C-alpha cells in the first residue's frame, strides 16, 4: 500500500533527510496509519530521469533522519560516504 502511495505522491520537503554520497536523496516519510514510524526511501539523482527510487523499509521516528541515512548507506553498500543534511 505504501509503495503504491509513493507512486502517486511525492514526499513533502519536510520529510527530506539529506543527500548521501552527493548522489542519493534520502526521505523518511511519515506513515499515516502507524504513528511513530516512517518509511525510508532514497532516489538516485545521478541516474535516469525520473530518478529511480529504492524503498528501504520502516524505522521509528525517534532520530528518524539519522537512522534513515544509516539504512540507506547500508542498503546501497556505500563506504564512508559524504552526508549532507
PyMOL commands that set and color helices and strands:
alter all, ss='L'
color gray80, all
select helices_A, chain A and resi 2-8+13-15+64-75
alter helices_A, ss='H'
color red, helices_A
select strands_A, chain A and resi 16-20+24-30+37-44+53-60+83-84
alter strands_A, ss='S'
color yellow, strands_A
deselect
rebuild
show_as cartoon
